[in-house]
Amino acid sequence: MKTSPSLQENQAILEAALLAGKVMLESGAETSRVEDTMERIIRYAIGDIGTFSAYTYVTVNGIFAKLDRVGTQFYRIDRRRYDLNKITKVNQLSRDFAGGRIGFEEMHAALQAAEKESMGQKLRHKLIYTASLSGSIMLIFGGAFDDLPAAMTAGVVAFLSCLWLTRILKVPFLSECGAAFLGGLAGLCMTSLAGRHLDLVMVGAVVPLVPGIAITNAIRDMMARHYISGVVGAIEALFIAGALGAGIAGVYWMFIL
């Protein structure tokens, strides 16, 4: 049995668990995975001490953690950017720590380094992936190779527009709506020059912005009985999908109908 941790050690344990949760939630992890990772860190760091009380509670916008003699601490999460590499890294760090392969100080330092890391993929790589996704989805849905330039251009324009609008707009869902509109407009212009299936080009325009991870996380959270986070995530995904549809509908209404 481990000896009782000191107040200073308790504070360090709580800070490490909160930091792990913060990095994962900001990187797009589902709340059930965040709670599991935080509890694993606290449980192994404290050891088999029945007199200690510890718990975690995670929502889509906040993290709560409580530990004896330290009290309850809270992190508010205002921004989220999907980075699956960070999620994997933090999750693996917690498992390595629980398995005794690394020490607490090494894990804490690695968590601090992960928090400061920028997203691994460079912009040019993201643009290549976006163009490939938009073009391949258009072909899967029955498009022609003549439509590839239009679909790929529309997807890239929509993606870049979303990055730009997210930085300058503070109102949720407007960036997705504006990006879909600009991507759809680019697809319309390209199809008028070279292309046959405007409807499929529009599909290619919105595919990079579809909230696939948000939908998946909502389903996983509800399956893990995190009903509040699951429902909130599903509603957010629904609103994003509606914003994308409104952007494409705006192109049709203004320039086609």
VOBAZA-734498 format. One line per 10 residues: number of its first residue (from 1); their letters; for each residue x, y, z of N, C-alpha, C, O, CB. Coordinates in steps of 0.001 Angstrom, whole numbers, plus 500000, padded with zeros to 6 digits. Glycine has a CB too. Example, Ala and Ser with C-alpha at 12.3 -4.5 7.8 and 13.67 -1.06 7.14 Angstrom:
1) as) 513190/494310/507800/512300/495500/507800/513200/496700/507800/514236/496681/508465/511308/495527/509046  512850/497750/507080/513670/498940/507140/512900/500030/507870/513409/501138/508039/514084/499402/505725;
***
This chain:
1) mktspslqen) 500834/498808/500000/500000/500000/500000/500876/501251/500000/501862/501320/500733/499053/500001/501217  500520/502232/499185/501296/503457/499121/501003/504328/500319/499926/504270/500913/501007/504212/497835  502001/505145/500661/501773/506121/501722/500909/507253/501197/500809/507472/499990/503108/506668/502268  500292/507960/502119/499393/509043/501733/500174/510167/501065/501166/510633/501626/498628/509577/502957  499755/510621/499875/500460/511717/499193/500354/513007/499995/499374/513243/500702/499892/511929/497774  501391/513836/499868/501367/515119/500553/500444/516080/499814/499982/515795/498709/502788/515707/500665  500186/517219/500441/499333/518226/499819/499921/518688/498491/499197/518873/497513/499142/519421/500759  501236/518871/498465/501890/519305/497228/501760/518249/496133/501539/518581/494968/503370/519613/497486  501898/516980/496506/501761/515897/495533/500329/515796/495025/500102/515547/493842/502193/514566/496150  499364/515990/495922/497961/515983/495506/497681/517071/494474/496987/516843/493483/497047/516168/496717;
11) qaileaalla) 498238/518266/494726/498039/519379/493809/498635/519061/492439/498024/519359/491413/498663/520659/494378  499821/518458/492419/500470/518100/491154/499670/517032/490416/499549/517084/489192/501904/517605/491406  499122/516062/491153/498308/515008/490540/497070/515612/489889/496726/515278/488755/497899/513948/491591  496402/516509/490621/495186/517131/490094/495491/517986/488871/494739/517968/487896/494511/517983/491171  496588/518731/488916/496968/519573/487778/497277/518726/486549/496902/519087/485434/498182/520442/488135  497962/517593/486751/498294/516730/485618/497031/516134/484992/496906/516084/483769/499243/515607/486064  496107/515689/485825/494863/515110/485314/494045/516158/484561/493505/515878/483491/494032/514516/486467  493956/517364/485123/493216/518435/484453/493879/518825/483138/493193/519087/482150/493105/519659/485366  495197/518863/483120/495913/519211/481891/495668/518164/480808/495451/518506/479645/497421/519347/482166  495704/516896/481190/495428/515830/480224/494019/515972/479654/493811/515853/478447/495600/514445/480881;
21) gkvmlesgae) 493059/516227/480536/491685/516402/480069/491531/517615/479176/490812/517566/478178/490749/516519/481242  492201/518706/479527/492114/519933/478735/492658/519722/477322/492029/520124/476343/492879/521067/479427  493823/519093/477221/494426/518867/475906/493531/517967/475054/493342/518222/473865/495830/518238/476055  492980/516917/475663/492152/515989/474903/490842/516636/474460/490425/516473/473314/491864/514745/475732  490191/517372/475370/488901/517969/475025/489068/519056/473972/488238/519174/473072/488225/518546/476275  490134/519851/474072/490393/520869/473058/490753/520257/471708/490616/520905/470671/491508/521787/473517  491216/519006/471726/491598/518337/470484/490463/517526/469886/490647/516865/468864/492784/517441/470724  489270/517568/470520/488107/516923/469935/487768/515553/470474/486999/514826/469845/488299/516817/468509  488321/515168/471632/487997/513855/472201/486591/513865/472791/486091/514911/473204/489027/513459/473282  485961/512701/472829/484656/512588/473462/484819/512635/474976/485875/512276/475499/483942/511287/473028;
31) tsrvedtmer) 483781/513075/475681/483888/513297/477123/484143/512001/477881/484844/512011/478892/482623/513956/477646  483593/510893/477415/483815/509624/478113/485288/509224/478083/485803/508698/479070/482959/508517/477488  485972/509466/476966/487401/509149/476876/488216/510079/477768/489188/509655/478394/487889/509253/475417  487818/511347/477825/488534/512304/478669/488430/511893/480136/489433/511885/480850/487977/513733/478468  487236/511556/480583/487055/511120/481971/487865/509866/482268/488497/509768/483320/485575/510863/482260  487850/508915/481355/488600/507670/481558/490088/507946/481708/490738/507350/482567/488364/506704/480392  490641/508838/480892/492062/509163/480961/492408/509873/482263/493410/509548/482899/492466/510027/479774  491584/510844/482665/491842/511574/483906/491762/510652/485118/492604/510726/486012/490850/512729/484061  490768/509797/485150/490615/508881/486285/491762/507880/486348/492181/507484/487436/489279/508138/486194  492273/507468/485190/493403/506544/485182/494637/507194/485800/495355/506558/486571/493709/506082/483751;
41) iiryaigdig) 494881/508451/485467/496038/509155/486033/495894/509307/487537/496830/509017/488282/496205/510534/485379  494723/509762/487995/494514/509978/489426/494571/508660/490187/495192/508579/491247/493170/510672/489674  493927/507631/489649/493856/506348/490351/495240/505740/490547/495548/505233/491626/492965/505374/489583  496076/505790/489511/497400/505194/489654/498312/506071/490504/499131/505549/491260/498025/504962/488282  498189/507387/490396/499063/508274/491174/498769/508184/492669/499684/508230/493491/498906/509722/490701  497478/508053/493020/497119/507961/494438/497409/506579/494989/497887/506443/496116/495645/508299/494641  497122/505547/494196/497324/504191/494658/496118/503671/495420/495041/504264/495358/498553/504117/495523  496284/502595/496122/495196/501926/496832/495015/502551/498210/495432/501983/499219/495472/500409/496957  494396/503715/498243/494173/504426/499507/492681/504675/499637/492141/505594/499022/494983/505779/499569  492032/503870/500421/490586/503931/500509/490054/505193/501146/488891/505542/500945/490095/502774/501258;
51) tfsaytyvtv) 490886/505893/501919/490412/507086/502612/490360/508296/501694/489822/509336/502072/491296/507385/503800  490912/508173/500493/490943/509314/499584/489705/509334/498705/489226/508299/498241/492204/509279/498720  489207/510537/498492/488048/510722/497629/488477/511522/496414/489075/512590/496542/486887/511431/498382  488166/510995/495224/488526/511690/493985/487462/511401/492942/486943/510288/492865/489936/511254/493476  487140/512406/492139/486209/512192/491041/486472/513209/489944/487103/514243/490165/484750/512284/491530  485978/512895/488771/486073/513808/487631/484699/513903/486979/483904/512965/487029/487153/513327/486600  484440/515048/486371/483201/515233/485624/483517/516136/484438/484057/517230/484607/482061/515845/486527  483176/515671/483232/483548/516374/482007/482301/516642/481175/481478/515749/480975/484584/515557/481192  482166/517864/480694/481144/518223/479720/481847/518728/478466/483076/518776/478421/480160/519300/480292  481087/519099/477459/481700/519551/476209/482424/520884/476378/483269/521228/475551/480642/519673/475121;
61) ngifakldrv) 482113/521639/477424/482725/522954/477617/483433/523116/478957/483870/524221/479277/481682/524013/477488  483560/522071/479738/484203/522240/481032/484672/520927/481629/484137/519860/481325/483265/522917/481983  485686/521023/482490/486255/519857/483169/486296/520147/484660/486836/521168/485086/487685/519515/482625  485723/519248/485451/485773/519340/486905/486572/518159/487436/486439/517036/486949/484340/519369/487521  487400/518422/488436/488134/517344/489099/488262/517685/490577/488530/518831/490938/489543/517130/488450  488068/516684/491429/488106/516896/492875/489035/515875/493508/488999/514691/493172/486686/516798/493491  489866/516345/494426/490787/515473/495143/490879/515947/496582/490889/517148/496851/492191/515455/494471  490945/514999/497499/490993/515345/498917/492147/516302/499231/493243/516192/498682/491124/514081/499759  491860/517236/500127/492821/518233/500642/493227/519264/499597/493962/520200/499911/494063/517535/501158  492765/519111/498366/493008/520113/497327/491718/520808/496966/491714/522000/496658/493632/519474/496080;
71) gtqfyridrr) 490622/520072/497003/489333/520631/496645/489003/520370/495189/489598/519508/494543/489308/522114/496926  488061/521116/494695/487596/520957/493319/488165/522056/492438/488149/523230/492808/486062/520967/493260  488664/521674/491278/489178/522642/490316/488437/522465/488987/487888/521402/488699/490719/522474/490124  488437/523530/488193/487613/523562/486976/488388/524232/485855/489047/525252/486057/486271/524306/487227  488297/523641/484669/488826/524252/483450/487666/524487/482492/486860/523589/482249/489928/523352/482790  487586/525691/481953/486590/525977/480932/487226/525818/479557/488335/526299/479322/486004/527402/481109  486527/525146/478655/487024/524907/477313/486210/525752/476340/485026/525490/476130/486951/523397/476946  486834/526753/475752/486140/527656/474838/486418/527360/473373/485639/527754/472505/486524/529069/475136  487499/526683/473091/487844/526420/471684/488193/524945/471516/488756/524316/472411/489035/527321/471219  487851/524420/470369/488159/523029/470045/488658/522943/468615/488042/523477/467693/486922/522124/470246;
81) rydlnkitkv) 489767/522272/468448/490313/522006/467111/490658/520529/467061/491367/520019/467928/491580/522906/466796  490161/519853/466058/490325/518409/466008/491771/518045/465674/492304/518414/464628/489366/517796/464979  492386/517307/466604/493762/516846/466433/493848/515449/467044/494110/515297/468237/494800/517837/467101  493626/514435/466214/493598/513062/466720/494968/512610/467201/495057/511725/468053/493093/512115/465643  496036/513196/466677/497378/512834/467135/497571/513196/468602/498151/512423/469364/498443/513528/466278  497089/514365/468997/497211/514767/470405/496383/513855/471309/496829/513466/472388/496768/516232/470586  495185/513521/470863/494335/512634/471666/495037/511302/471891/495074/510792/473011/492966/512411/470978  495588/510747/470830/496298/509469/470937/497507/509580/471842/497768/508687/472647/496728/508982/469561  498250/510675/471715/499459/510855/472513/499142/510935/474003/499782/510267/474814/500198/512111/472072  498142/511761/474363/497793/511918/475781/497232/510615/476340/497568/510226/477459/496770/513061/475968;
91) nqlsrdfagg) 496395/509949/475586/495836/508681/476042/496934/507644/476278/496893/506895/477254/494824/508152/475025  497912/507608/475376/499007/506658/475524/499895/507020/476708/500388/506134/477406/499836/506602/474245  500104/508325/476942/500889/508736/478106/500244/508255/479403/500935/507781/480305/501047/510261/478132  498924/508376/479497/498231/507927/480712/498364/506419/480885/498504/505935/482009/496743/508324/480665  498322/505673/479784/498449/504218/479873/499878/503804/480219/500090/502859/480979/498021/503566/478556  500850/504512/479662/502242/504226/480019/502502/504524/481489/503229/503785/482153/503198/505040/479142  501916/505598/481998/502076/505939/483416/501406/504890/484302/501985/504447/485294/501487/507336/483706  500194/504499/483943/499484/503493/484734/500171/502136/484666/500083/501343/485603/498044/503366/484257  500850/501872/483562/501563/500605/483425/502952/500620/484029/503651/499608/483994/501662/500238/481990  503364/501752/484584/504671/501837/485226/505826/502010/484278/506980/501875/484687/504900/500637/486029;
101) rigfeemhaa) 505553/502308/483010/506635/502453/482037/507275/503834/482075/508419/503987/481647/506118/502176/480649  506567/504843/482577/507133/506173/482764/506729/506680/484148/505753/506207/484731/506655/507156/481640  507487/507645/484664/507180/508219/485969/506223/509387/485866/505884/509843/484774/508447/508658/486655  505788/509870/487040/504822/510965/487057/505418/512243/486477/504767/512928/485688/504333/511217/488481  506637/512564/486858/507251/513799/486367/507446/513753/484854/507244/514755/484169/508596/514039/487063  507834/512600/484338/508014/512469/482892/506685/512636/482162/506620/513295/481125/508638/511108/482548  505620/512034/482710/504308/512169/482096/503828/513615/482129/503309/514121/481135/503302/511266/482797  503999/514283/483275/503553/515670/483413/504285/516575/482428/503672/517443/481806/503772/516165/484852  505590/516377/482284/506362/517184/481343/505911/516931/479903/505830/517861/479101/507861/516884/481488  505619/515666/479580/505155/515342/478233/503775/515953/477958/503493/516369/476834/505106/513819/478042;
111) lqaaekesmg) 502918/516007/478982/501607/516642/478821/501749/518143/478564/501039/518703/477729/500739/516401/480068  502670/518790/479286/502895/520215/479076/503437/520480/477674/503079/521477/477046/503861/520763/480130  504296/519594/477185/504822/519744/475829/503719/519532/474793/503667/520240/473787/505976/518754/475587  502835/518557/475035/501739/518292/474098/500776/519470/474025/500227/519757/472961/500983/517025/474506  500565/520157/475149/499663/521309/475158/500186/522421/474249/499402/523126/473614/499483/521837/476591  501508/522578/474186/502101/523668/473421/502308/523316/471960/502599/524194/471148/503410/524065/474030  502163/522056/471616/502390/521633/470238/501336/522201/469304/500155/522255/469647/502403/520114/470144  501760/522618/468142/500807/523005/467101/500337/521755/466379/500903/520676/466554/501440/524016/466100  499300/521906/465568/498786/520762/464829/499854/520220/463886/500572/520977/463232/497523/521148/464044  499944/518884/463830/501047/518246/463123/501046/518456/461619/502114/518545/461014/501028/516803/463401;
121) qklrhkliyt) 499873/518538/460999/499817/518605/459548/500022/520042/459048/499430/520981/459580/498479/518056/459049  500852/520198/458035/501047/521506/457427/499872/521846/456519/499153/520960/456057/502365/521545/456637  499685/523143/456269/498527/523591/455503/498507/522968/454115/497444/522562/453644/498520/525110/455394  499644/522885/453454/499647/522335/452091/499216/520871/452083/498574/520413/451137/501042/522473/451462  499572/520138/453141/499122/518754/453227/497610/518685/453432/496940/517834/452848/499847/518027/454366  497076/519579/454261/495631/519613/454482/494889/519924/453192/493829/519358/452925/495276/520647/455552  495448/520821/452397/494791/521171/451134/494797/519985/450167/493823/519767/449446/495485/522385/450486  495880/519226/450149/495945/518035/449294/494900/517010/449747/494192/516426/448926/497373/517409/449327  494814/516801/451067/493840/515839/451591/492414/516308/451293/491552/515506/450933/494034/515643/453113  492176/517612/451447/490835/518157/451201/490435/517975/449746/489322/517541/449451/490777/519643/451578;
131) aslsgsimli) 491342/518307/448842/491039/518146/447419/490789/516688/447073/489875/516377/446309/492180/518696/446563  491592/515794/447630/491413/514363/447361/490069/513878/447895/489384/513099/447232/492560/513545/447990  489689/514329/449079/488417/513925/449666/487246/514416/448825/486339/513647/448507/488298/514454/451093  487266/515697/448465/486158/516261/447689/486021/515572/446336/484913/515238/445915/486361/517765/447489  487140/515361/445661/487093/514715/444361/486635/513267/444442/485829/512824/443623/488440/514782/443711  487145/512524/445425/486784/511106/445511/485327/510920/445910/484666/510021/445391/487687/510390/446508  484810/511743/446816/483402/511635/447200/482496/511940/446008/481480/511277/445802/483086/512591/448370  482877/512944/445232/482084/513279/444049/482036/512095/443083/480980/511803/442523/482665/514523/443343  483153/511415/442882/483183/510254/441989/482381/509092/442563/481688/508390/441827/484627/509814/441735  482473/508889/443872/481725/507797/444512/480223/507975/444313/479499/506997/444130/482053/507727/446016;
141) fggafddlpa) 479757/509212/444350/478332/509487/444193/477880/509492/442725/476726/509799/442429/478000/510820/444829  478778/509156/441829/478374/509000/440434/478802/510120/439513/478299/510212/438392/476920/508870/440365  479712/510975/439945/480178/512061/439099/481143/511577/438026/481540/510413/437993/480839/513123/439939  481501/512497/437161/482420/512185/436071/483783/512804/436345/483918/513708/437170/481862/512684/434724  484788/512301/435638/486130/512852/435822/486207/514296/435342/487085/515049/435763/487160/512000/435082  485294/514677/434464/485247/516077/434030/484922/517012/435193/485266/518194/435163/484212/516252/432916  484258/516475/436217/483862/517303/437363/484946/517395/438433/484795/518138/439402/482597/516753/437979  486037/516648/438266/487073/516635/439303/487649/518020/439602/487734/518389/440773/488189/515711/438890  488049/518805/438590/488606/520129/438922/487632/521002/439703/488029/521702/440634/489016/520851/437654  486349/520961/439323/485363/521789/440006/485155/521332/441440/485107/522158/442351/484040/521766/439255;
151) amtagvvafl) 485031/520018/441653/484794/519501/443005/485996/519752/443909/485833/520151/445062/484480/518000/442957  487188/519522/443397/488395/519708/444198/488597/521185/444537/488969/521522/445661/489623/519159/443453  488352/522059/443566/488476/523497/443822/487448/523959/444843/487770/524734/445743/488315/524290/442520  486210/523487/444706/485158/523882/445630/485479/523441/447051/485275/524203/447996/483824/523301/445191  485982/522215/447212/486333/521729/448544/487455/522523/449177/487392/522849/450362/486720/520283/448479  488489/522840/448396/489622/523613/448924/489182/525027/449305/489567/525536/450357/490767/523673/447887  488370/525664/448444/487884/527015/448746/487035/527006/450012/487169/527895/450852/487069/527579/447563  486161/526008/450156/485326/525917/451353/486176/525726/452600/485917/526347/453631/484324/524768/451221  487186/524874/452513/488063/524618/453666/488840/525868/454071/488881/526218/455251/489042/523482/453346  489457/526543/453095/490213/527755/453393/489295/528859/453923/489669/529607/454826/490956/528239/452143;
161) sclwltrilk) 488104/528952/453358/487149/529966/453815/486744/529715/455259/486592/530658/456036/485906/529981/452915  486569/528446/455623/486194/528113/456996/487303/528502/457977/487028/529042/459048/485883/526614/457117  488553/528225/457607/489676/528624/458460/489708/530139/458642/489916/530627/459753/491009/528134/457861  489502/530883/457559/489558/532344/457599/488384/532921/458382/488567/533791/459233/489572/532915/456179  487185/532437/458094/485998/532985/458752/485955/532639/460237/485441/533418/461040/484740/532471/458070  486491/531481/460606/486515/531096/462016/487344/532073/462832/487037/532335/463995/487066/529679/462175  488396/532613/462226/489266/533557/462935/488642/534929/463105/488921/535612/464091/490571/533694/462208  487801/535351/462162/487297/536725/462212/485863/536814/462738/485425/537885/463159/487367/537345/460835  485135/535706/462717/483749/535726/463193/483663/535128/464596/484324/534133/464892/482825/534952/462222  482868/535721/465435/482700/535241/466800/481363/534540/467014/481095/534037/468105/482831/536390/467765;
171) vpflsecgaa) 480525/534504/465982/479202/533899/466109/479269/532453/465626/479728/532206/464510/478137/534705/465303  478824/531490/466435/478886/530083/466012/478072/529824/464746/477037/530451/464518/478389/529176/467133  478555/528895/463936/477894/528364/462747/477925/529310/461538/477684/528860/460417/476472/528039/463081  478214/530599/461728/478288/531498/460578/479492/531186/459698/479428/531329/458477/478350/532945/461046  480591/530759/460321/481769/530438/459519/481495/529245/458612/481925/529238/457459/482974/530150/460423  480782/528231/459119/480446/527070/458287/479499/527466/457157/479657/527016/456022/479810/525959/459142  478509/528316/457473/477559/528758/456455/478270/529562/455368/478067/529320/454178/476438/529599/457094  479105/530522/455781/479842/531329/454815/480811/530509/453992/480959/530739/452792/480587/532423/455519  481477/529547/454630/482427/528703/453899/481710/527837/452864/482200/527666/451747/483214/527814/454875  480557/527295/453234/479785/526494/452277/479319/527359/451106/479317/526912/449959/478569/525840/452975;
181) flgglaglcm) 478927/528591/451400/478493/529495/450331/479642/529791/449369/479473/529704/448152/477949/530807/450925  480805/530138/449912/481941/530462/449048/482425/529237/448282/482776/529332/447106/483087/531045/449874  482444/528080/448956/482837/526858/448259/481853/526491/447161/482249/526096/446064/482960/525711/449241  480550/526627/447470/479546/526358/446448/479643/527312/445278/479450/526908/444131/478171/526430/447042  479945/528589/445554/480096/529578/444491/481295/529246/443605/481230/529377/442383/480249/530985/445087  482392/528814/444234/483558/528400/443455/483236/527187/442595/483660/527100/441442/484738/528089/444380  482477/526243/443169/482077/525075/442395/481193/525437/441222/481321/524859/440142/481366/524091/443276  480294/526392/441425/479423/526853/440337/480238/527481/439211/479998/527205/438036/478392/527862/440864  481194/528321/439573/482027/528976/438553/482856/527955/437779/482974/528039/436556/482955/530017/439205  483429/526990/438500/484255/525981/437836/483415/525060/436954/483855/524661/435876/485017/525156/438872;
191) tslagrhldl) 482202/524720/437412/481342/523839/436621/480899/524509/435327/480728/523850/434301/480121/523421/437435  480713/525825/435385/480333/526541/434159/481456/526539/433127/481213/526686/431930/479941/527980/434489  482695/526369/433609/483833/526317/432694/484124/524889/432234/484365/524643/431052/485069/526909/433361  484097/523958/433181/484404/522557/432859/483741/521667/433900/484221/521562/435028/485953/522305/432815  482652/521034/433528/481951/520159/434451/480532/519901/433982/479988/520643/433164/481942/520756/435848  479935/518828/434515/478606/518442/434066/477594/518290/435208/476399/518498/435000/478695/517156/433305  478049/517937/436388/477128/517598/437477/477318/518589/438629/478116/518363/439539/477359/516132/437967  476570/519682/438567/476709/520716/439598/476311/520202/440973/476947/520551/441967/475866/521933/439241  475264/519375/441046/474816/518888/442345/475890/518067/443045/476050/518165/444261/473557/518059/442185  476627/517258/442289/477687/516450/442883/478913/517292/443224/479632/516988/444176/478078/515323/441938;
201) vmvgavvplv) 479145/518329/442463/480231/519263/442793/479922/519955/444122/480824/520188/444927/480424/520320/441656  478643/520284/444351/478242/520888/445617/478468/519929/446787/478835/520354/447883/476773/521309/445558  478248/518645/446551/478542/517646/447581/480032/517673/447921/480411/517641/449092/478118/516227/447110  480870/517733/446888/482306/517819/447127/482707/519070/447884/483689/519062/448625/483042/517768/445826  481944/520159/447700/482265/521411/448381/482050/521323/449888/482832/521874/450662/481431/522538/447812  480986/520628/450307/480643/520630/451736/481257/519467/452501/481328/519511/453730/479146/520596/451902  481706/518416/451794/482214/517224/452486/483344/517536/453473/483334/516985/454574/482704/516215/451467  484326/518400/453133/485391/518668/454119/484898/519339/455401/485599/519332/456413/486447/519538/453494  483697/519917/455364/483178/520639/456531/482156/519832/457315/481704/520282/458367/482556/521942/456096  481785/518664/456837/480787/517836/457523/481313/517444/458904/482446/516972/459009/480445/516563/456684;
211) pgiaitnair) 480519/517627/459972/480998/517367/461343/480995/515882/461697/480265/515454/462591/480140/518124/462346  481802/515110/461003/481820/513666/461226/482297/513284/462610/481713/512405/463245/482687/513006/460208  483368/513940/463097/483887/513615/464423/482882/514004/465495/482706/513275/466471/485230/514322/464670  482220/515144/465327/481222/515578/466310/480068/514581/466396/479589/514277/467489/480687/516973/465950  479625/514075/465254/478546/513084/465247/479003/511797/465922/478275/511223/466732/478082/512795/463805  480206/511346/465588/480741/510120/466195/480883/510268/467702/480505/509370/468455/482096/509764/465578  481430/511406/468147/481589/511635/469584/480251/511657/470307/480132/511126/471411/482325/512941/469829  479239/512271/469688/477919/512324/470307/477355/510921/470495/476795/510611/471547/476962/513171/469459  477498/510079/469488/476999/508702/469591/477762/507934/470664/477158/507229/471472/477119/507977/468233  479080/508066/470676/479894/507353/471675/479565/507812/473091/479494/506994/474008/481389/507563/471396;
221) dmmarhyisg) 479362/509122/473276/479027/509624/474602/477677/509094/475080/477528/508724/476244/479019/511145/474599  476703/509060/474184/475399/508535/474582/475461/507043/474880/474762/506562/475771/474371/508803/473494  476288/506307/474145/476460/504884/474428/477166/504658/475758/476966/503634/476413/477241/504215/473306  478003/505634/476156/478683/505554/477453/477853/506176/478579/478344/506343/479696/480041/506246/477372  476593/506517/478282/475650/507099/479243/476029/508508/479677/475646/508953/480759/475550/506217/480456  476774/509202/478842/477030/510625/479051/475991/511373/478218/476302/511956/477180/478520/511032/478646  474749/511341/478703/473634/511777/477871/473663/513281/477593/473350/513708/476482/472326/511407/478534  474035/514086/478588/474040/515538/478380/475053/515910/477295/474723/516633/476355/474368/516280/479703  476281/515416/477429/477306/515725/476432/476932/515160/475071/477170/515801/474047/478664/515174/476872  476348/513963/475050/475960/513359/473787/474886/514148/473067/474975/514374/471860/475485/511962/474014;
231) vvgaiealfi) 473862/514571/473814/472775/515337/473199/473274/516702/472737/472927/517156/471646/471604/515506/474187  474084/517355/473563/474631/518660/473177/475496/518533/471930/475412/519367/471029/475451/519266/474331  476326/517498/471872/477159/517288/470695/476339/517008/469453/476674/517478/468365/478117/516155/470935  475250/516235/469608/474389/515942/468460/473686/517203/467965/473550/517405/466758/473352/514872/468829  473240/518047/468890/472585/519297/468492/473580/520215/467772/473239/520842/466769/471988/520017/469729  474802/520286/468288/475823/521103/467624/476093/520601/466210/476184/521396/465274/477125/521102/468438  476220/519286/466054/476446/518718/464723/475268/519007/463801/475456/519288/462617/476681/517204/464817  474061/518940/464338/472863/519222/463540/472848/520670/463059/472499/520945/461911/471597/518928/464356  473228/521593/463941/473265/523001/463551/474353/523259/462514/474154/524055/461596/473491/523886/464778  475496/522597/462648/476551/522758/461639/476071/522243/460289/476294/522880/459259/477838/522015/462068;
241) agalgagiag) 475411/521085/460297/474880/520544/459044/473848/521495/458436/473818/521689/457220/474250/519156/459280  473009/522084/459279/472040/523056/458783/472702/524288/458202/472248/524828/457193/471104/523462/459887  473796/524739/458849/474519/525902/458329/475142/525602/456972/475141/526459/456087/475603/526340/459316  475674/524395/456799/476242/524017/455500/475157/523989/454429/475356/524464/453312/476938/522641/455590  473999/523420/454791/472894/523389/453834/472413/524779/453460/472075/525040/452305/471745/522593/454395  472385/525674/454449/471949/527047/454174/472922/527752/453238/472502/528524/452376/471812/527838/455481  474214/527497/453398/475197/528117/452517/475036/527671/451073/475075/528490/450156/476594/527800/452995  474854/526359/450872/474661/525851/449512/473329/526338/448943/473248/526688/447765/474717/524306/449498  472279/526362/449781/470975/526854/449320/471069/528310/448891/470391/528727/447952/469916/526698/450422  471913/529093/449580/472105/530489/449206/472686/530635/447814/472314/531544/447072/473000/531173/450201;
251) vywmfil) 473603/529737/447455/474179/529777/446102/473104/529492/445058/473006/530187/444047/475337/528756/445967  472301/528463/445314/471230/528127/444368/470224/529269/444248/469799/529615/443146/470512/526837/444805  469849/529847/445376/468826/530902/445371/469307/532160/444667/468538/532795/443945/468413/531242/446794  470586/532534/444867/471090/533781/444334/471551/533681/442879/471466/534659/442135/472215/534260/445183  472046/532488/442462/472703/532424/441153/472107/531402/440198/472467/531395/439021/474142/532121/441339  471213/530541/440658/470711/529484/439791/469212/529559/439585/468747/529532/438446/471071/528146/440355  468445/529653/440656/466980/529649/440550/466466/530937/439938/465257/531103/439776/466344/529442/441922;
***
